[in-house]
Amino acid sequence: MSYLDDLNQKHDDTHLKTLSLYAKENSVPIITDEGRRFLSQMIRLNQVKRVLEIGTAIGYSAIAMAKNDPSIQIVTIERDPSMQKKAKASFKEAGLNHQITLIEADALEYDENALKGPFDLLFIDAAKAQSEGFFEKYAPLVKKGGLVITDNLLFHGLLEADAPRSGNRNTRQLIKKIDHFNHWVLNRPGYDTQIYSIGDGMSLSIKRID
Ligand SMILES: C[S@@+](CC[C@H](N)C(=O)[O-])C[C@H]1O[C@@H](n2cnc3c(N)ncnc32)[C@H](O)[C@@H]1O
């Protein structure tokens, strides 16, 4: 572990540490520590109050975001029943049921008009081959000046260097799709986007349009 990881982790929330351990033991992919801190800083700097998250898993990132401020409201969508079950238990245990609403659905099939926008932040962290679909469908619910953040754009470092030639066919196809998304999101009209090598690679898009 690096000096900075070690230093930052000493100040991490205990409840989040426990959930992170659960994720590790059960091979649940969750946001990296660095990514989580970046999200939290963005939330505070931009006075984000309403968040829409695609991809809840066990509720780790939703809890981390909610903990920034008791007035933050999070709506988070998850399609996997076992994840939904664990997320519900996590929200209850964290005493955050009043701040977090879990939608048990496939985000690509869910009627986005049923959600009450606008949101200050859209956090996309679900099926990595479908980030473009999530962006197209849910970014219209983000307010002008709001943020869209997408995670895992380096896909565990595989997007860098010679990695596209590595791995099996499925991995190579996924890498191609993520690479396509990275170019697509950087050129998306109406948004000012940068991709950062924070955590597993995160894009930050600031919405310029209504
Ligand atoms: C990387 S994990 C989310 C991690 C979580 N955001 C965190 O950092 O704690 C991705 C999750 O997205 C869910 N997912 C994938 N595609 C989805 C979809 N179309 N609709 C809803 N959930 C989806 C998966 O079941 C998985 O639990």
The ligand as an ORCA input file, in Angstrom:
! r2SCAN-3c Opt
* xyz 0 1
  C     -19.316     -1.881     -9.925
  S     -20.774     -2.406     -9.173
  C     -21.383     -0.968     -8.366
  C     -20.534     -0.559     -7.210
  C     -21.099      0.544     -6.366
  N     -21.432      1.710     -7.152
  C     -20.082      0.932     -5.328
  O     -19.059      1.559     -5.676
  O     -20.288      0.589     -4.146
  C     -21.884     -2.523    -10.527
  C     -23.306     -2.915    -10.156
  O     -24.155     -2.511    -11.225
  C     -25.181     -3.459    -11.355
  N     -25.719     -3.323    -12.710
  C     -25.112     -3.665    -13.879
  N     -25.911     -3.358    -14.913
  C     -27.034     -2.818    -14.396
  C     -28.236     -2.329    -14.958
  N     -28.454     -2.358    -16.293
  N     -29.193     -1.836    -14.133
  C     -28.996     -1.825    -12.786
  N     -27.877     -2.297    -12.194
  C     -26.914     -2.784    -12.989
  C     -24.503     -4.786    -11.069
  O     -25.459     -5.764    -10.690
  C     -23.521     -4.408     -9.965
  O     -24.086     -4.662     -8.705
*
